[in-house]
Amino acid sequence: MTDRDRQPEDTSAAAGEPVVSKPYIMPDDPEPGSVELLQKEVAEARDRMLRTLAEMENLRKRTTKEVADARLYGITGFARDVLDIADNLQRALDAVPAEARAAADAGLASLIEGVELTERSLLSALEKHGVKKFDPSGQKFDPNFQQAMFEVPDASVPAGTVVQVMQAGYTIGERVLRPALVGVAKGGAKAAPAANSNEPNGAAN
């Protein structure tokens, strides 16, 4: 074989360009003011979180109060209807004169005692559910808890004093379930202002 028959060696691989590693590039320097910007974002996020927590706490309190009010005042309509029964029991007792009570035989005395016991049981059951009876006799008239039906000339008591109660009043929780129907004194010295107008005068247990 002659030199002419030999194929030229492929020297392209050997003659290729050398592999050069890429240079290390330093990370960009933080932009001026970026720390302050991050601090501002953190402060805003913290403020939003605190506001959200405060709103959630207010919502929890409102929900708790609404549930408590619903539990207490949810029976308002039913309690109003029951008051008619209490009134009828009281009317039955008032219809028996004191002389008849004193001279009552065993049967009538038992009947009167039964009606009184029923009335006490009814009022006790109402109180367990937040309904309380009040009798403002002798107290200063308070339009928040009483309804004046008439005036009575009476100089022996200060003007504006409740001298007669036609129908007892009832409260449920902090609200008036039914105002007392009263007669108010006219004449005499002017009554002193009520110490606290947020509570019924002469509340009965």
Disulfide bonds with the S-S distance in Angstrom:
none
